[in-house]
Amino acid sequence: MTRIDLAGRTAALETAIREAAGRLDGTLVDDARRVVERARERGGLSAEHTVVALAGATGSGKSSVLNAVAGADVATPGVRRPTTSHALAAVWGPAADPLLDWLDVPTRHEMPAGPVPDDDEPPRPAPARVAGLFRRHRTPAGITSGLVLLDLPDHDSVVVEHRVRAERLVERADLIVWVVDPQKYADAALHERYLRPLAGRADVVVVVLNQIDRLRPADADAMRADLERLVTADGLGGARVLAVSARTGEGIDTLRGLLAEAAQRREATTTRLVLDERAVAERIVAVSGHPPTERAGEKAKAALVVALEDAAGVPTVTEAVRRSATQDARAATGWPLTRWLGRLRPDPLRRLGLRPDALRIPTDRPDLARTSLPSARPGVRAAAATAVRAYVDQMTVGAPDPWVLSARRRAHEGLDRLPDALDQAVAGTTLEAGRRPAWWRVVGVLQWLVLAAAAAGLLWLGAAFVLAYFQLPPLPTPVLTVGGAAWGAEGDGVDVPWGTALVVCGLVVGLVLAGVSRACASIGARRRAARARRRLRDAVARVADELVRVPVADEMVALARTRTAASIAAS
């Protein structure tokens, strides 16, 4: 691993943490934050030192093992328990004060470098099952430089403060050496609380079975094999399991060689941080589920918009647009003598507050627009709420429960704002109310012309009747010959006075024109209503996007980002 690899993992894990905050389990997010913080802090400290922690239970012989590895009485073993209250450090190489200050280790011992093996010295046989940091390398003869060996407080100490110190240093160490004794090597607390949480970190874990001088060789081998089985079951398959005796020195050279090699290679720091980040990232991936595809919610979105249309009163408004357009057309193109009757009927859009002259809303304050639509019936409101829940359920298929709950919470917040938002959307939609097509004006002029013709004919006939009644000289009566030679037919035809012709033609043409206009107006009204419905549907869809779809989509995008970033960190 390189520092670039570690930096990339850390950045990816930070992204996952940021996206998962408030959604995933708080304990998991806090664990991830601690790992990132530890990576940042450790990365800014000495890269020349490898921190090795000797951890173990009371009486396991950690201090004796440290003394045996160091070849000096650095730690003071004792019978009184707890023996170790504060961590102690043996340091080989240059001063590591900033690192030890970060570790909060007050007691420090500078150690002389061990002998460097002669190049002509034949290599020692490699120990069996060399793994992790120690594979493919010959064990050196002694510790030369760059090692910080810590003797930790007992992890099972009766003093809580001691246990907290030990656990904190186990988290911060680059390499962990667990020292166990024949009596407690299978202790459930050790395996469940300390070793299993380190699963997947076999490269930076060594388990040492101490005090084998108390056992017969065959028993020591059998116990070591059993310990190795337990360690593998803890998820640390491949970790080195050594059998040593701090009192007789058996196996200490092998342990010392492993530590010296780790210090020389200087990879334990990066390896431990990478493994920690990978482990917590894998936990995040495991609980991140699978984001749904974009097509998964298409049907749910369509159902949502339909339900919200009903809740917004779109069918009512659409019908009002049709009726209003029909009424306006009749008023503009109907027979002039009867069109005034249509004005006695209230305009459907004005009753709903949707006529332009009825709103009187400042152009710069569209948020003030409101309609007079009646409130949605309880059944319609329930259908809208059901559609919102169905949409959320469809869009969160495969998502983990925390994200589902978060999406539902945000959708519920939008549901409370839906009635007002839908009313504003309807009020702000252009419905073409008051729009007068050009043909209305043409027909209106024609209607007045034919009415004027009929009126002229009536006046002519009326004047003729009055003159005849008072036996005055009659008016000249021009006639219109219908049929005959003038029409290309045989016979003389029928002479119709022009006055009569004007009256009859004016009335008939006016009524026919009104009927045709009414049919055309009905078609135009339906088309206007269809256009209004499309605009209203678009307005409702925008509200659905703002209050339901976008918040839910944001949660799913955050889930996808979390999973992607965590997958990078776990790779």
Steps between C-alpha positions, in 0.01 A plus 500: 500500500615858437408821670307597187293184542437585863413860419255387233334254735478763772341752264251240377413399855448865594257533210310192615484638854374837380224343291402245765484745790152506651396196302711202600546372851672765709741251654625389159542858380686590820730200453575612146569854617746373759680293237531801269613724784758242606626470142537877471678530833729200454587609148633827637734330747823305466514258210839376624352313793279193519283487811457147637259448789538207739143439618363232723315403812617514858778249562565424133858622530499803269768678700718189508466461124601864449807451719590183315468668159693806616764292676475731799282554805293782354169408659453377855287186525324447829261283689267778605205552262451710304871517429509757215298819548665717234652400170875477475703546182832356392631703206769392255638770275442877485285677754127453450367751751218647281383149417509391864323819605221413256492149645500651850781275623679677788773243576761463225825306473756550225646170394832426326484352153551126477767330291463512123538155340820440304448483125710183494285336765287226346129584508288337766214279390179700476245415770196305389186690388667837462225742394408865466777746564750221555470298183785474254754647744779344710472565871782738608726419790408804706300820525700777335273810496150636462313284751274628778398209721216570744407309814128568543283489811303178544192490279312317776609731779253564779582870461288644218755771424764235432275317255418824318870579461573154367215508249602846379857387436384182326308726259804721436776240478644405162556136596328311781656211690242323716665314784298215648579234756399133516223574749322780308587446134143385423330764714175606330543865599838514326370356175159666487597846621851546366603253231180473298471880454844474335372256237665556165811653655713185522790688339541717808417249774732252673369268771757374750439204729728573797611279791539185293782404737222386733377250241636183356616549138215293360245693704655830390472401134140388544408819685665716235305315229176550692578870544565530128163340432327750729683792341396383155139474619530860618562610141879523536601208285863543399600693811825377659442284805821445700575290805759664728635499849611835634670320790711258293520707181349229280341655190609853596754521217225431248278767653788747515581429136142565392493832683838602362389419147179699543704797623738475205227472236303794647175380348307412812375856552343531157383140502320537833328821394399354164363187667308706755350717226422197289327325790275792591431570131392137452259544790353805329470316168331208674221721635467725193275269300455562129365827356198443271521563127359823358228310314375337817288798598353601162164335562496620859571857385216485247262373769625771735432779248151365425414488870634851555299625200184383674613657827574830321156506337638474147187322366282776647716774350516327163121475484474864607735600216283314249177652626649847526636483146163377371319777684739767370463368144121511518514853634722604211344305211142431604190671361521859625141498625558202732871507583437727799330209672839323526642790694249432775678173576804532734834429336635164631862622511407822676320299766827310554704820504683401183400781263787745439280790606405311817852431631650849505834362625819709461718354229799495734312303770374178341513337844193701596285332237215297646191336358149457635500128438328295769724290722568150380269237639642272771508209257699702248747615767542143617562386142767769459671395823486137391653591164784685674572199721482264203744718308744504792470123543560440129799733484662352810480135398829340601605794716590439866245587766673821618481643148139387458404671824689814402328508161160450664571778747590746226201398288272545803636851548410573139156342544412761763580777250324341204151660530629857500765428235246334270259791539776745407594285202142500370460874560824572316417291193403676177150379413435730198202642686363803313684412179288591196590330170483714186212302353283604792532862393426414136188305593395774739517760222305272266234449764451873535489543123230237450311643797523844343367355175209341683434825683506695173249257351276535804515877478410486130209266566391701798502824306301336220246371755458841660451674166249240392318524834459872466419463127792711399685459173700176522874482498662361191545129561806350334475127462741214481407243240570153626515237228401549141726603217715713729594184690544291186163330541177490302204717590466849638627422851371646828529868582595556866506853635846604606378590845369150555816348353719706733301396806491130416858478384626705794327279756585169332861587428545635854364184659699271270815701562440477875454123479815445295696731727374311803625171358837652414519664842438164667793348311721796586396484865595134523838574343556789739409276791744235376778758480413623846507146634848444355624822657339413831649152487843652439449739791394215728798294382732787593349510847538124529862532391574775749326353804521125443716379214805721552523442879468124449745510210746693718489218752561241231784705351654525846464123533668442165782738590543334837518155348736610222735682735493219756567245226807698395621513859432128542669393176 
